[in-house]
Amino acid sequence: MNKERKLIIAGNWKMNKTVAEALDLVRGLKIELATVKEVDIVVCPPFTALSEVSKAILESKNIRLGAQNMSENNMGAYTGEIAAGMLKEFSVRYVILGHSERRQYQKESDALIAKKAAAVHAASLKPIVCVGETLAEREGNLMEKVLDTQVRGSLAGLTKEQMAETIVAYEPVWAIGTGKTATTQQAQDAHAFIRGVIAKMFDDSVAKKVRIQYGGSVKPSNARELMGQPDVDGALVGGAALEARSFADIIKNSI
């Protein structure tokens, strides 16, 4: 953990929670996290719950709203897509882009993610850009090659100012929802490598500002050790974010 960079911990609820369930969860989080100021806290419900969750956290001083995806287009004939202007109506501040599940199931490319990142910044929102290798790629000693390609491709075209306001989430695909977690050293090594690529793309001062989250079976029990690493600046939490106590405990254990 670097004291210059404030921790950012985001809960990606994925395709879970009805509106009623989402409100129950966020009410619990407001109680559990009422006094936490040291961490930027983000909740990312499905699109259907954004409106009600936004109202529920309106008076919260420390919980911000994120979306799980966004179109690269501002409006038009794009059935099923959601534009930045629509998200802003609900006071969304952050947008997850290029999650491994979207890369896998929706075949999202680095080039598309770069277009989306540019659109997020154009709307004065903050992207959380996900990168990470599969188990086969790691076992084939391709981690650095994959991360280099994804980071360069997914962040292409951003200005230094935009990059400094971009969050990168390293999510080893082999550790998502599997219960497997990268060792603390594996997480640190990957984060340091990503920061090095950003330094080459932009410069050292930008790389030092960028917050890099770890996302891969983060739990209350491993949060403190992971967040204690010099290049780990937070977490993108999946399953453990679906229950107020476990998500709150991850945050509290990170401070």
Disulfide bonds with the S-S distance in Angstrom:
none
